[in-house]
Amino acid sequence: MKRASLLSFVALMLAPLAPAAVEKPAALIADGIPPIPDELVAATRPYMEFRTAAFQGWSPADRSMLIATRFGNTAQLHRVAGPMQARTQITFEAEPVAGFWSPRGDVLVARKDVGGSEFYQLYTLHAGQLKLLTDGKSRNAPGAWSKDGMLLGYSSTRRNGTDSDLYVMNPRDPASNRLVAEVSGGGWQILDFSVDGATAVIMDQQSITNSDLYLLDLASGKKTPIGNIKKDIAYGGAQFAPDGTLWVTSDEGADFLRLGTIDPASGKFTAVSPEPRWDVEEFDIADDGSFIAYTTNEAGIGRVKVLDPKTRAVRTVSALPSGSIGGIEVAPWGTIGITLSSARSAGDAYAIDPQTLAVTRWTQSETGGLDPNVNVEPEFIEVASFDKEKVSGFLYRPDPKKFPGKRPLLINIHGGPEAQFTPVFLSRSNYYLNELGIAIFFPNVRGSSGFGKRFVSLDNGPFKREDTVQDIGAFLDTLSKDAALDSARFAVTGGSYGGYMCYAAAIRYRDRLKSANCVVAISNFVTFLENTQSYRRDLRRVEYGDERDPKQRKKLLEISPLTHVDQLRIPLYIVTGGNDPRVPASEADQVIQAVRSNGGSVWSLLGTDEGHGFAKKANVDYQFWTTVLFWKQTLLSP
């Protein structure tokens, strides 16, 4: 090597290195987003490496537990032989997988889509391989097993892409698949089979406050209504007891869902659960009929209760940690399984003895080496809105010893809109609280579930829609007076319907918010309703309004964020999924184009292999790092 070349080489080697940047996953398209420095990745790493374990069911063959957890890029099915034993992976797919055993324990049926499209297919699992049961193209939703475990009921849109017709199949023989009921609408489900297997109880859900039950004769396909289907009654579930009694959750005669029995002939509902308020969310009947396990949602806190159908006595499981509960199932031998998540516990699987009510934890998911006990518990906040309606939420405050003085606040609005924020493990968001000192507030505006059918209906239709946005104003009024919060540093985020609220709040309260991160968000109600998948369009029209009606269409356009995009002036970060069947990516595209045409600032991130929210770890991690960077630049900077 010549001397000049050698000197140049040495100089190059000794020159300061440019800050290393994180490589973006190939399936993500980032626009306007600066490089992510390695230092940020290193700082956040422990918060990215948490896991959860979602209880999927029990194996009647060996009494093991089936869970879904993630060790790679997506959640997969795992077998757990006993409490706190190894999680043995049994599916190995690129996409997330859910599943459930037959009552015989000889067949495991799995559910999987591609790229977040929600066009789920059903499979059987054999030696780590999935064998397709459905058509590979339509949307298929599993319903219930027959009592003998020979038939699986499910719904499918295969006929026309819109209507969820009802089918039964013996998964051991895919050729046995047959259509049992051709229906109209996308909300049909098979809930359970009668003891003799000749009849199924099915449901047509038209909205969160209106669903109809029928008995379906599996031989003839005849549907017989249970009760008066012209009445607006919500049913949450239905199940036959071994003696033939049909148990349901219903809000008939009440503001909340109650557990009780219904006479299929007369439709008379008799409430049995004693709770005067709060929804009964899920229930399962023991195989011998000796008890019913059910969960209630009490101001966002889950409770498990055990009912004796004969004496009607109810016992509450008191040994569970305070948190959110889901996925209840009673094993053939009587043990109750659930998933529980709380501020200080990532979602994990638990078992309950129905006799003693003793609780046994079956999984303890990793939290990236961090002590979950340092995570803060939320504070319940309730305010009177513009019309005196009480609305509430949960406020997480950073440790004042570590972060003295007034702190910035992030308002995180849930989707649905018929959803509810409950105090669960905040996963990556704990980084904001524990390391950046950002407070987080999760509101439950009017229209949220969990507070009764009156409250959940307060936002229905286009003419009440902006009342929910004014609820955010009421929260801003209260939180801005909080001595520990810096009202000059408030920002907003939200996903799906919460994404619409994110846009709407950023417009209406643009002088009170520094920035907005809107995820899989509705920007124009008319284009949303026209382009959302056809199987769910009628369900959304009940909630938002009917774009085919001229009067409603006019109002829908009037309240759409895109109509007021010239007032969307604060910095924006928009995230969307390329395969989203609910809120199409076009909803993001039109806002990005309009804001930039007006000279506004927008970061955008598109997941070409994602749907309604990111599910693959590599994508979720990159989304989080870019979001942290966005808040650092727009919320934390002077």
N, C-alpha and C positions, 0 to 999 in steps of 0.2 A: 504494500500500500504506500503511495506517495505521501511525503510529509504533510502537504497541504490537506490532502484527503483525510489523513489520520487526525490532524488537528480539528477538522470540521466534525469528524465522527465523535471525538472526545467532547467537543463543545455541545454537540447534540445530546450526548448522554448526560451531561452535567446540567443542562438547561432545566429550569423549573417545569415540573409536569403540570399540564392542564388538569383541572379538577375532573375526576372520573365521573361519568354520568351513567345512570342505570339504563340498561337496554330495554326497550319497550317490547312487550309481547307482540308477536307477528300479527295476531288477529285484531289488534287494536289500531285504530286510526286516530291520531292525536293532531289537533290543529290549534295553533296559538299557544301551546303549552311549552314552557321552557324546560330544558333538561333537568332531570332529577339527580341531584348530587348524591354520591355514595354516602356522604355523612348522614344524610337524612335516612337512608336505608338502614344504616348501622344503628342510628338512634331509635328507630321504631321497631327494629327486628323482634324484640321479645313480644311486642304487642301483636305481631303478625302470626305468631306460631301457636296460638291457642287452638284447641279442638273442641268439638261438641259431640255428644252421643245422643242420637234421637232413638228412643224406643220404638221398634217396629212391630213387635209381637213375640209370642212364645212358640217354641217348637214342641208339639205334643210328643214327638218321637223320643227326645232325650232331655226334655225340660230345660234346654238352653234358651238364652234370650237372643233375639235378632235385633241388631241396632244398625243405624247408619252413622258412619263417622268418616273422617277424611285423614288419610296418611299421605296421599299424593296431591293431585290437583283438584280432585272432585270427591264428594262424599260417596262411599261405597258400602255395601252390606257386609256386616261382620257378625260372627257368632261368638257369644260369650257363654262359656260353660257354667259359670257360677259367679257369685258376688266377688268383684274386684279381680277376676281372672283375666287372662289374656284376651284381647280382641283379635280374633282370627278372621282375616279378610277372606270373603268367598265370592265377591264379584270384582272384576278388574277392567272396568270400562273407562272410556275417555269422558263420558258424560255422567252426571249424578244418577244414582240408582236408588229406588225405594223398593220395598218388597214385603211379602207376608206369606206365612205358611197356611196350607190347607188344614182344616180341623183334624185330618188324619195324620198329618205330619209327614206325608210322603211326597208332597209337591210344594215347591216354593215358587210363587209367581212374582216376577219383578216388573217394575214400571220404569220406563226410560224414554226421554225424548232426544232430539238432536239440536244442539246449539241454542237451547232455551226457547224453542218454538212452541212448546207445550202441546205439540201433537204427539201425545204419549202413546207408546206401544206397550203391549203386554207380552211377557216372555216367561218361559220356564227356565230354571237354572239347573244345569247338569255339568258337574265337574268343572266349574269355573266358566262355562260357556252359556250364553243366553240363546234360547231357541224361540224364534218369533211365533206368537200365537195369533196376532191381529194382522191387519192388511198392510202395515208398514207405511201408510199414508194419512189416514184419518186421525182424529183425536179420540182416544179411548180412555175411559175412566173406570177403574175397578169399583165394583159395588160390594156385594156380600157373597159369602160361601153358603151353600145349603148346609143344613145341620149335619148331614152325613159326609160332608166334604167332597161330594162327587161333582157338584156343579158350582161354577163361578158365574155370578151375574155381573154384567158390566154395561156401560152405555158407549155408543159410538156414533160418530158423524159420517160414517162411510157412505151412507146412501146419497147424501146431497151436500155434505160439508157444513150443514147448518143445524139440523135437527139431531138431538141425542137419542136415537133409537135404542131399544133395550134388547140385549142378547143374553143367552146363557151358553156355557161351554163346559165340557169336561176337559180341563187342561192337559190331561194325560193323552187325550185324543183330539187334536185340533179339528179334525174333520167333523166332530160332534157339534161344532158351533152352529147356532141357529138364532134367527131373529124371532123374538117373542112378542114385540110390540113396536109398531111404527107410530111415532109420536110427532107432535109439532112443538118446537121450542128447544132451547139448549140447556135447560135446567133439570132434565129428568135423571133420576138415579134409582137403582135397586138397593133398598135399605136392608132387607132381610127376607128369609124364606120361612114359611110355616114349618112346623115340626114334621109333617108328612111330605114336604117338598113339592106339594102340588100348587102352592100359591106363594106369591111374593108380595110384600108390601113395598110400594114404589112411591116416589115423591116427584112432583113437578114444582120446582122452585122458580117463582116469577120475580121475587124481590126478597130482600132480607126480612120484610114484614109480611109476606104473603106466599104461602106454599100450600099445595093440595096433596092429600094422601089418597091412594087408591089400592085396592086389592087387585092383583093381576093373576088371572088363571093361566098357568104356564102352558096348558094344552091347547086352549082355544085362543089365547091372547086377549080375552075380554078384560076390560078395566072397569071396576066398580068403585065409584067414589065413596070415600069414608067421610060422612058428614056433608055439610053444605059447603060446596067448593066456591060458592059465590061470596062467602064471608072472607074477610081479610084476616087470616090466621097464619102465624108462622109456626112451622114444625122444625125442630132441629135434628131429630133422629127418631127412629122407630125400630122396635125389636120384639120378637115373639119370645115369651117365656116358655119353659118346657110344658107348662099346663095349657098353653095356647093363648094366654092373656097377651094382649098387645100393649106394650109400654111405649110411650112417646114423650118427647119434650114439646111443650106447646105454650103459647102465650094467650090462649083463649081465656077471656075473662080476667086478664092480668096485664101488667105492663112488662113483665119479664117472662122468660121461658121457665116453666115448671115441669117437673117430672111427674108423670101420672099414667093412668090407663085410659084407653079409648075403646069404646064398643064399636067394632067395625060395621055392625048393622045400623045402629042409630047415630053413630058419630059422637056420642056423648063422651066428653072428656072429664075425668075425675082426677084432680090434682092430688098428689100424695106427698111430694117433698114439702117440708114445712116452712121453707124460707119465704118470708113475706116479700123480699126483694132480692135482686141479683139473679142473673141467668144461671140455670143449670146448663152447662156447656156440652158435656159428653156423659154417656153412661154405658155400662156393659153389664149383662146379666150372667151370673154364674151358671155353668152348664147344668147343675142340679137344681137351679132355681132358688137356692137357699138365701141368696142375697143379691143386691144390685149395688155396684160401685158407681159413684157419679162424682163429677167435679162441678164446683161453683166458682164463679168469678165475682169476688166481693171487693169492689172498688179497685180492681186490677190485681188483687191477690188471689191466687188459686187455693181452693180447699178440696180435699178428697173426703167423701162421706160414704158410709156403708148403710144401706137400707135393708131392713128385714121386710120382705113383701107381705108376710103374714101378720106380724104385729104392728107394722109401719114404724117401728122404732128406728131412729137414725143415730149413728155414732160418727163423730168427726175425728179424722186422723190428725192428731196434734203434734206428732213427732217430726213432721216434715218441715224443712226450712221454708221461710216465707219467700214466695216467688210465683212464677207463672207455670201452670201445669197443663199438659196436653197428652194426647195419645193413649188414653186409658184402655186397658184390655185385661180381662180376667182369664187366667190360664185354666185349662181343663181340670187341674188339680186345685184350683181356687186362689192361687196367688195373684195379686193385682199388680200390674206393671204400668208405669207412667214415665214421662219425661218431665223434668223440672229444671227451670233456669231462674237464677236470681242475680242481683247485682254482684254478688261475691261467689257465684258458682256458674261456670259455663254449663250449658245444657247437658244434663246427665240422666242416666236411667236408674230408676229406683223400683223396689218391690215392697209390697205391703202385705202382711199377714192379715187376712180378713177376720180372724178370730181375736187375736191380741192387738191388732192394729200396729204392731211393731214394724218399723221401717228399716229396710236394708238397702244400702247403696250398692249398685252393681257396677257402675263405672265411675271413674274419677278422671275427667279429661284434663289434659295438660293446658297450662296457661302461659306457655313460653318461658317458664322459670320464674315468673312473677308471682308474688304472694297475692292471691285474690282478696285476702282479708283487708288489704289496704284500700280497696275500691270503696268509694263512698256510697252510702244509701241515699236514695232521693228524698226530697222534701215535697209533700203534697201541697199544691197551690190551688186555691179556688177563688174565682173572681166573678163579679156580676158584669155581664156584657152590656152592650148598648141598650138592650131591651129588658134588662134585669134578669135574663136567663143566666143561670149559674153554669159556668164552664170551668174545667179544672185541668191540671197537668202535673208533671213531676219535674222538679228542679234538682239537678245535680250540681253541687258547688265544689270547687277545688279546695284543697286543704288551705285554710287561711294562714297557717304558720309557714307553709312553704311558699304561698303566693299572697302576701299581704297587699292591702289596698284594693281598689275597685277592679273587678275582673271583667273581661269581655264575655259576651254571651252569644251562644249559637242556639237559635230556635229551630228545632228539628220536627217537622210536621209529618205525621204518618199518612199512609195512603188508604185506599179502600173505596170511597170514604168511610164505608161501614166497617172500619177496623178500630183498634184501640191500642194505645201504648200502655203496656204493663211493665213494671220494674223487672227487667231481665238483665242478663249479662251484656255489657256494652261492648265487649270485644275490643276492636281497634279504637273505638271512640274513647276508651279509658286513657289513651295517650293524650287526648286533648285536656282531660281533667288532671291527670297525674304529672304530666311533663310540660304542658304549655300553659296550664292555669286558666283554661277556657271553661266557663260554666256552660252547661247544656240544659235547655228546657224542652220537654216533650209535651206539647199540648194535646188535649182531647177536645177538639172543638165540637160544636153541635153537629149531629150526623154520625158521631162515633158510636160504635156498638158498646155494649156492656152497661149502658145506663137506662135501658128500657126502650120499648118501641116508640114511645112518644118522642124521646130525645133523638133517636136515630133517624126519625122522619122529619126533623126540623129543617133539613136542608134540601128536601126533595124538590126536583124541578128547577127550571132556570130562574124563577122569580124569587126563590129563597136562597139561591146559591151564594150570593155575596154576603149573606148574613154570617157565614162561616169566616169570611175574611175579616169582617168587623170584630169577630171574637179575637183574632190575633191582635187587633188594635187595643182591645180591652186588656189583654195580657201585657202588651207593650206599656200601657199606662201604668199598670201595677209594678212591673219589673223595673221600669225606668226610675221608680222611686226607691228601689232597694238600695240600701246604703253600701252593700258589698258588690254591686254591679255597676259597670261603667256604661251609662246609657249612650255614650258617644261611640261605643264599639259593640254594636249589636249586628248580627247577620242572620240569614235565614237559609234553611235547606229543607228538602223534602223529596219524596219519590212517588211516582204515579199520580194519584190525586193530590198527594202532598206536594208533588212537583208543580201541579197547577196552582196550589196555594202558595208555593214558593214564588212563582211568577207574579201572582196577584198581589201578594204582600210586598214584593219588590217594587211594584208599580204604585200601589196605594200609599205605602209607607216609605217611599224612596228617600225621604228626608230623615228617616229614623233608622235606616239600615245601611250598613257599609257595603255589603256584597251579598250575592245569592248563588247557591249551588243547587241547581234544579235537575233532578234525575228522572229519567223515563217519564217525562212530564207532558201533560195535556196542555197545548197552547191555543187550540181552537176547537171548541166543543163540536162544531158542525163537522169539520174534517175528521175529528176523532171518531165521531159516531158513524160517519160514512166509511171509514177505513179500518176500524177495529174488526176483528174476525167475526164473521156472520153468526157463529154459534153463540156469541155473547152479546150481540148488538141489542136485542130486545131487553135483556136484563139491565143494560146500561141506560136505555131510554127511560126505564122506570125511575132510575135514580136522577139522571141529569135533565131529561126532557126529550121530546121527539122532534128531531130536526126536519121531519117531513111536514110538520104543522107550521104554517107560515108565521103565526104569532110567536110560537116557541122558538122557531128558527131565528127570528129577528132578535129575541132576547138572548139566545145562546151566543149569537155573534157579538152582541153588545157587551156581554160580560167576559168574552174571551180575551186572554192576555194579548193575543196577536193584534187585536183591534186597537190596543193601547200601547203598542210596542214603542211608539215614539217617547213614551214616559218611562221606558225601561232603561234607565240611565246609569244605574250602579253596575260595578263589575259583575260579570256572569260567568259561571262555569256550568256547562250543560253536558250531561252524560246520558247516553242512550244505547239500546241494544238493537243490532241490525235485524234480529229475528223476532222482535217483540210482537206477539200476537194481540196484545191488549192495547198498548199505546205505540203505534207504528213510528219508526224512526223519522218519518216525514214530519211529525209534530215538532221534532227538534230542528230539522233542517230549515223549516220556514221561519223559525224564530232567529236562528243564527244568521241567516241571510238578511232578515229585516233589520236586526240590531246593527250588524256591520254596515249595512247600507246607510244607516243613520249616524255612523261614526262611533258606535258604541264598542265596548271591549267585551269580547267573548272568548273563553277557552272552550274547546269541545273535545269530547272523547266518545268514539263509537266502537262498540264491541261487535265485530262482525260474526263472532261465534257465540253471542250471548242474546238473551231475550229480555224479559221484564225484570231487569236487575242482573248484575253480574254474579255468576255462580262458580267460575273456575278460579282457583286460588291465585294463579299468576296474574290474571286480569284484575281481580279484586285488590291484590296488593298494589299494583300499579295505579289503580284508581285512587286508593287511599293516599299513596305518596303524592300524587298530583293534587289531591284535595288539601292535604296538609300544606303544601306549597302555596296553594291558592289562599288559604286562610292566613298564612304567614304574611303574604304580600298585601292582602286586602283588609284583614281584620286586625292583625297584630301590629302592623307597621303604623308609624305615627301618621 
